[in-house]
Amino acid sequence: MNLTHIEHIGIAVKNMDEAIKFYEVVLGLKCYAVEEVKDQKVKTAFFQIGQTKIELLESTDPEGPIGKFIEKRGEGIHHIAFAAKGLESSLDKLKAEGIKLIDEKPRKGAEGLDIAFLHPKATFGVLTELCEKPL
């Protein structure tokens, strides 16, 4: 697998406006994009710090993945995402090695990235996302 850097850290929040205010006013970061990913039932907000991004995730449906996550675990770190070259072949290799995948094929995520998640049972309890900019 060819990972190049930490693409972003996803943080589940109950109130996007309050969270954006904290990151901007308290931490001094600038939100550069807010986007809804309808098929994932989530609204996202992005901040850049160095080469890494922070992605805030607010559920648009209590039955969506972020809504269920917050109900079960509360707000906080949801996942870590790595930039990967050759995402589809990486998923094929991981599957062949017996790594439990949530997504066996890439799908569209925020910022137009192709994304796929590895199951936290296979990654020592950390929901792990692999991302790749489409060509």
N, C-alpha and C positions, 0 to 999 in steps of 0.2 A: 504494500500500500504506500502511496506517495502523499503524505501529509505535508503541507507547507507552513502552516501557522494556525494559531487559534483564530478562527473566523469571528466568533462571538460567544458571549455567555448570555444565556436566556434567563430572565428573571420574571417569575409570575407575580403579578400585582393585582390587587382588587380594583384600584382606582388609578387609571392611567394619568389623568390630569394632576393628581397629587404627586404621583411618582415622578412625572416629568419635572414638576416644580422642584422637587428635592434634588434631582440630578443637575438641574440648571442653576438653581439659586444656591444650594448648599455646596455642591461639588464643583460648580463652575463649568460643567460640560454643556454642549449645545445639542439639542435634539435636531437632527437634520432630516428626519423622515418619519412620518406616521402613515401606516398602511393597514388596511384590513385584508386578511387572507380568509375569504369566506368559507372555502372548503375545510379549513382547519378551525373555524369558529373562533377566530382570534383577531385582535387588533394589536399591532406592533408599533413600537417607537424605538428609534435607533440613535445611539450616541457613539462617537468615535473617540478612542483614547489610544494614541500610538497606532499600532497596526491592528489592534483589537477593537471590536465593537461590543457594546452592551445593547441587548435587545430586551426591552420591556414587553411583557405579554399580558394582555387583559382579555379575559374571555368575553365573547359576544353571546354566549349561550351557556347556561349552567351545566348543560349536558356535554359540552365540548371538552376536549382534553385538558385545557387550562382550568376551566371551571371545576372539573372533577379533581384535578391536582390540588387546587386551593382548598376545596372542601375537605380533602383527605389530609393534606400536609400543611396547609396555610401558605402564605406568601413566602417567596424566597427563590433561591437558585433552582431553576427547572432543568436546564441542560447546558452542556458545553458543546460547542460546534467547532469542528476542525475543517479547514479548507483542504480539499483532496483533489488530486489530479487523477483522472480515470475513475470516476465515481462508480460507474456501472461495473467495470471489471473488478474494482475493489469489493463491491457487494457480492459478486459471484465468488470471489476468492474466500471472503469471510463465511459465506454460506457453505462452501465446500469444506471449510475447516470446522464446521459445526457451531459457528457463532450464531446465536439467536438474533434474528433481525425483526424489526417492526416493519420495515419497508424492504422488500426484495428488489424493487426497481425504484429508481429516482422519481420524485414528483416535484412539482413546482412549489416553491416556498416564497417567503418575503424577499424583496429586492430582486426578484427574477431568478434567484438561484435554484439550481436543481439540488434537492435535499433527500436524505434518507436517514432514518434513525436506527440505531442498534439498541436492542433491548437491555434495560439496566441489569437484568439477571446475568447477562453475559459480560457486563462491564463493571463489575464490582459495585453495583448500586448507583452508578452515574448514568443517567440518560445521555447518550452520546449521539450527536448529529454529525453527519458528513455532508459537506456543501461543495458545490462546484459551479462556477460561472459557465453557462452554456456557451458554446462556440458561436 
